[in-house]
Amino acid sequence: MQGWKSGSHRGAVTCPPTRCCAIASTVCHDHHNIACVGVDYDDMAVPVNRMAAIEGGFVVVEGGRVLAELPLPVAGLMSLEPFETVRERLVTLRAAAKSPCWGGRRAKARLDSAQGALP
């Protein structure tokens, strides 16, 4: 796992978290591996490990605790749940991604950060 502070794999994230939080996603254009944004390896391990349990999607963590998740078990991209359920989880996920540890910045910026994971 390469983190924000790693020497050779710095991301193009313009709004990194300010403290113990992380977000992970399997919705990563072209490769659909797990992309994770955070400042601490321990914080980043929580959503990455949770991703295995939910079989892909999005996970937002703060202080080692999962704040929100959106399971996308079909290839890490799609859900089998009804639209209403997915929408409700997405609303919760976006709110969690706008927590104070992200400096209150726009949630969508973090959720879309996985799109920058192209090799």
Steps between C-alpha positions, in 0.01 A plus 500: 500500500639837403391797705486875463841533666672233295812613321437377148121474473361839588146557390348795324256556785450871547308471826660229715358427843627711786507223761403139573258418222504320169279415207533198273329404178501227238341733244833580336501570129669231289641273771232471774748419773462666838601865518535650847564857610631570850801628691573203726547134404302375800206725411519392138505130592152522657304585182720280283435199726130584521492507120581129496203427725249696288656384169571847366340843498576801720598519868556816708685467832584746775697412812506131407119484483296449184275805458332387179529245225340419169547133411536439126552122485452456125856544372551774762289728281133413533245413765219247500305714747201711392569852378349652816741306724804596292392864494453508878844350559656741251347800677639371831838430339527850354413654836764287674759596238438863590590445866725750682809285443475591133487866591130514409591507132263378232428129545488430128866591464600209721256254352626586154865476604504134401463611138856632524635153573604428146852354476 
